[in-house]
Amino acid sequence: MQHIGKFKHNISVASEYAALSKEDEAAANILATQKHYRQACILLVQAMEKAIRAKIFTLVNPNLDYFREKNKHHSLDAAVEFLIEIVSTDSVIKGQILAQLNTHVLENTKYNHLHNNLRYPSYFKRYDSYSLLEIQREDFDRLRNRLISLRKFLDELGRLS
């Protein structure tokens, strides 16, 4: 059996997540130039998740079992929950950061639903049919702007911690 790829060991988890996020963004931009907006948006959502995980692993030790376990759930929403959990011990500060992040950066989108709706048709009982989310250039631009805002937010968050 031939394996695909080769593992690079003893990496900086934060640096690798940041690099993977940038790679996803670059690939998304290339796909968008070819009008493959759906696939580009899938990669932008993944870039957002990886940007958050890069920030998380600048704040905690990724080698501790607890943080490794928390990192097993790969979704943007799970990454946000993880970030808020570790960003402060003060519940008021956590609430304020979460509110700012959701309202002003992520724009109250349920990214788990979006990620699935980008990839698969969905059944809607009220229409008694399957539907497919249509994606246009404007949707790609909106998500790309959110990624840019997210990176700025995470940089500023680093100045506070």
Secondary structure, 3 states (H helix, E strand, C coil): CCCCCCCCCCCCHHHHHHHHHHHHHHHHHHHHHCCCHHHHHHHHHHHHHHHHHHHHHHHCCCCCHHHHHHCCCCCHHHHHHHHHHHHCCCHHHHHHHHHHHHHHHCCCCCHHHHHHHHHCCEEECCCCEEECCCCCHHHHHHHHHHHHHHHHHHHHHHHHC
